[in-house]
Amino acid sequence: MITKDVSISAKKISPHTHAFIFDNDNTLLANGITDKWRLIVAYLPAILVTFVSHPILIFNLLKDELLDENSACSQQWQELFKQMGNQRSAEYQFSRFVEQWAAMKTIVPGMDTLIQQLHDAGYRLSLWTDMGAKDGHVIEKKFPHLYHLFTLRSYVTYEQDTDAIRKPSEQAVKKFVTLYQHTYHENKTLIFVDDKLKNCLAAKKYGAFDYIQFKSPEHLRTLLHSFHTFDH
C-alpha cells in the first residue's frame, strides 16, 4: 500500500521480514492539559518575568513546543534557560517549569496495548525520538510497562550537543540507520511510525524506510490488520 500517509512495499508483513520504529511525542505520548493549568499558575511569576526579559525566545518556545503540542525538545529549552542565571533567577525557575511540563505527558489511550501486541507477535520494536535523553529517562521510569518493550531507544543528548541533529534532516536519518545497523545485524524492512508526515518522508527518502503516518491508535490498528493479523 502506497499513499501519501502510508508507504509499505510488501503485501504482507511478519516479524521475520519487518521491524517497527516508533516516534515518541504525539505518537506514543499525549500532552494532557488539565493538570498543566495548575502548573502554569504555580510558575506564573517566573513565566511573566521571563517573558518580559526574553520575549523572542518565549515566542519561539510557544510556537515550537507548547502550541504545537510537541515538547520533544523541551530539554534543549531547559538547558538554554538554566544557563541564563542562578537557581534563584526567573530563567532558572522557568526551566523547571518546562521540565515539569514535559514530565506530565501521558500515554495515548490504547497505544500501550497495541505496542504490547506487536511485541507479543514477535516484532522487534525501536524508539527514535528528538526527545532529550534526560526527559526520556523520566518518561521511561513513569511508564516502564511500555518502554521496556523497545529494545533500542534513541534520544538526543542536548547537554553535549547544542546543535543536535533532529528529524527530518538527512543527517538525523543516517545517524539512526547507523545506530540501528550497529545494534542489530539483520536485513529487515523498517516501518517507521510518526505523527509528522515530513519525518516519514525523510525516513523514506534518506533511509529507505517504509512508513505509516500516525493519526490515532484505531487508524494504526486498522492498517496493521490489513498487512498482518494479530489479536485484538
C-alpha positions as CSV (number, residue, x, y, z in Angstrom):
1,M,0.0,0.0,0.0
2,I,1.5,3.3,-1.1
3,T,-0.5,6.5,-0.4
4,K,0.6,9.9,0.9
5,D,0.4,8.9,4.6
6,V,1.3,5.2,4.2
7,S,4.1,3.6,2.3
8,I,4.5,-0.2,2.8
9,S,6.1,-2.1,-0.1
10,A,5.1,-5.6,0.9
11,K,1.6,-7.1,0.7
12,K,2.1,-8.8,4.0
13,I,4.4,-8.1,6.9
14,S,5.8,-10.5,9.5
15,P,8.3,-10.4,12.4
16,H,10.7,-12.3,10.1
17,T,10.8,-9.7,7.5
18,H,9.8,-6.4,9.2
19,A,10.6,-4.4,12.3
20,F,8.9,-1.3,13.7
21,I,10.4,2.1,14.8
22,F,8.2,4.5,16.7
23,D,8.3,8.2,17.3
24,N,7.5,9.3,20.9
25,D,5.6,12.6,21.1
26,N,2.1,12.6,19.8
27,T,2.5,9.0,18.7
28,L,3.1,7.1,22.0
29,L,2.7,10.1,24.3
30,A,-0.1,12.7,24.6
31,N,0.0,16.2,26.1
32,G,-2.7,16.3,28.6
33,I,-3.7,19.9,29.5
34,T,-5.9,19.6,32.7
35,D,-3.1,19.5,35.3
36,K,-0.9,21.8,33.3
37,W,-3.1,24.8,34.2
38,R,-2.2,24.2,37.8
39,L,1.5,24.2,36.8
40,I,1.1,27.4,34.9
41,V,-0.4,29.1,38.0
42,A,2.4,27.8,40.2
43,Y,5.1,29.2,38.0
44,L,3.2,32.3,36.8
45,P,5.7,34.8,38.3
46,A,8.7,33.2,36.7
47,I,6.8,32.9,33.4
48,L,5.9,36.6,33.3
49,V,9.4,37.8,34.2
50,T,11.0,35.5,31.7
51,F,8.5,36.6,29.0
52,V,9.2,40.3,29.6
53,S,13.0,39.7,29.6
54,H,13.2,37.3,26.7
55,P,10.0,37.8,24.5
56,I,11.5,36.4,21.3
57,L,12.7,33.2,23.0
58,I,9.4,32.7,24.7
59,F,7.5,33.3,21.4
60,N,9.7,30.6,19.8
61,L,9.1,28.2,22.7
62,L,5.3,28.7,22.5
63,K,5.3,28.3,18.7
64,D,7.6,25.2,18.5
65,E,6.8,23.4,21.8
66,L,3.6,24.3,23.5
67,L,1.1,25.4,20.9
68,D,2.3,22.7,18.5
69,E,1.9,20.2,21.4
70,N,5.4,18.9,20.7
71,S,7.7,19.3,23.6
72,A,10.1,16.7,22.2
73,C,12.9,19.2,22.6
74,S,11.9,20.6,26.0
75,Q,15.3,19.6,27.3
76,Q,17.0,21.8,24.8
77,W,14.9,24.7,26.2
78,Q,15.7,23.7,29.8
79,E,19.4,23.9,29.2
80,L,19.1,27.2,27.5
81,F,17.2,29.0,30.3
82,K,19.3,27.3,33.1
83,Q,22.4,28.9,31.6
84,M,20.9,32.4,31.9
85,G,21.0,32.7,35.7
86,N,21.5,31.1,39.1
87,Q,19.0,28.8,40.8
88,R,17.0,31.8,42.2
89,S,16.6,33.5,38.8
90,A,13.4,33.7,36.9
91,E,15.0,32.0,34.0
92,Y,16.2,29.0,36.1
93,Q,12.7,28.7,37.6
94,F,11.2,28.9,34.1
95,S,13.5,26.0,33.0
96,R,12.0,24.0,35.9
97,F,8.5,24.8,34.5
98,V,9.4,23.5,31.1
99,E,10.9,20.3,32.6
100,Q,7.8,19.6,34.7
101,W,5.5,20.5,31.7
102,A,7.2,17.7,29.7
103,A,7.1,15.2,32.5
104,M,3.3,15.5,32.7
105,K,2.9,13.6,29.4
106,T,0.5,10.6,29.3
107,I,0.3,7.6,27.0
108,V,-2.0,8.0,24.0
109,P,-5.0,5.8,25.1
110,G,-4.7,2.4,23.5
111,M,-1.1,2.7,22.3
112,D,0.4,0.6,25.2
113,T,-1.9,-2.2,24.4
114,L,-1.1,-2.0,20.7
115,I,2.6,-1.9,21.3
116,Q,2.3,-4.9,23.6
117,Q,0.5,-6.9,20.9
118,L,3.2,-6.1,18.3
119,H,5.8,-7.2,20.8
120,D,3.9,-10.4,21.6
121,A,3.5,-11.1,17.9
122,G,7.3,-11.2,17.7
123,Y,8.1,-7.8,16.1
124,R,11.3,-6.0,17.1
125,L,10.4,-2.5,18.4
126,S,12.7,0.5,18.5
127,L,12.1,4.1,19.6
128,W,13.5,7.1,17.6
129,T,12.7,10.5,19.0
130,D,14.0,14.0,19.2
131,M,13.2,14.0,22.9
132,G,16.2,14.7,25.1
133,A,17.8,11.8,26.9
134,K,17.1,13.2,30.4
135,D,13.4,13.7,29.7
136,G,13.3,10.3,28.0
137,H,14.6,8.5,31.1
138,V,12.0,10.3,33.2
139,I,9.2,9.1,30.9
140,E,10.7,5.5,30.9
141,K,10.5,5.4,34.7
142,K,7.0,6.8,34.6
143,F,5.8,4.1,32.1
144,P,8.1,1.1,32.4
145,H,5.5,-1.3,31.2
146,L,5.6,0.4,27.8
147,Y,9.2,1.4,27.3
148,H,10.8,-1.9,28.3
149,L,9.2,-3.3,25.1
150,F,11.6,-1.1,22.9
151,T,14.9,-2.9,22.7
152,L,16.6,0.2,21.1
153,R,15.7,3.7,22.4
154,S,17.4,6.6,20.6
155,Y,17.3,10.0,22.3
156,V,19.2,13.3,21.8
157,T,21.8,14.4,24.4
158,Y,21.2,18.2,24.3
159,E,23.6,18.9,27.1
160,Q,26.5,17.7,25.0
161,D,25.3,18.7,21.6
162,T,23.5,22.1,21.4
163,D,23.3,21.7,17.6
164,A,21.7,18.3,17.9
165,I,20.6,16.7,14.7
166,R,16.9,16.3,14.6
167,K,14.3,14.8,12.2
168,P,13.6,15.3,9.4
169,S,17.2,16.1,8.4
170,E,19.2,13.7,6.2
171,Q,21.9,13.6,8.9
172,A,19.4,12.5,11.6
173,V,18.1,9.7,9.4
174,K,21.5,8.4,8.5
175,K,22.6,8.7,12.2
176,F,19.8,6.5,13.3
177,V,20.3,4.0,10.5
178,T,23.9,3.6,11.5
179,L,22.9,3.1,15.2
180,Y,20.3,0.5,14.2
181,Q,22.7,-1.4,12.0
182,H,25.4,-1.5,14.7
183,T,22.8,-2.7,17.2
184,Y,21.1,-5.3,15.0
185,H,22.8,-7.2,12.3
186,E,19.7,-8.1,10.3
187,N,18.2,-7.4,7.0
188,K,14.6,-6.4,7.7
189,T,12.4,-3.8,6.2
190,L,11.9,-1.0,8.8
191,I,8.5,0.5,9.2
192,F,8.6,4.0,10.8
193,V,5.5,5.3,12.6
194,D,5.5,9.1,13.2
195,D,2.7,11.7,13.5
196,K,4.6,14.1,11.2
197,L,4.5,13.3,7.5
198,K,7.7,15.3,6.9
199,N,9.5,12.9,9.2
200,C,8.0,9.9,7.5
201,L,9.0,11.2,4.0
202,A,12.6,11.9,5.2
203,A,12.9,8.4,6.6
204,K,11.7,7.0,3.3
205,K,14.0,9.3,1.2
206,Y,17.2,9.0,3.2
207,G,16.8,5.6,4.9
208,A,14.6,3.6,2.5
209,F,12.1,3.0,5.4
210,D,8.5,2.1,4.9
211,Y,6.3,4.3,7.0
212,I,2.9,5.0,8.5
213,Q,1.9,8.5,9.5
214,F,0.3,8.1,12.9
215,K,-3.2,9.6,13.2
216,S,-4.8,7.5,16.0
217,P,-4.4,4.1,17.6
218,E,-7.6,3.0,15.8
219,H,-6.2,4.1,12.4
220,L,-2.9,2.4,13.0
221,R,-4.6,-0.8,14.2
222,T,-6.8,-0.9,11.1
223,L,-3.8,-0.5,8.8
224,L,-1.8,-3.2,10.6
225,H,-4.6,-5.7,10.4
226,S,-4.6,-5.2,6.6
227,F,-1.0,-6.4,6.5
228,H,-0.8,-8.8,9.5
229,T,-3.5,-10.2,11.7
230,F,-2.9,-10.2,15.5
231,D,-5.3,-10.5,18.4
232,H,-7.4,-7.5,19.5
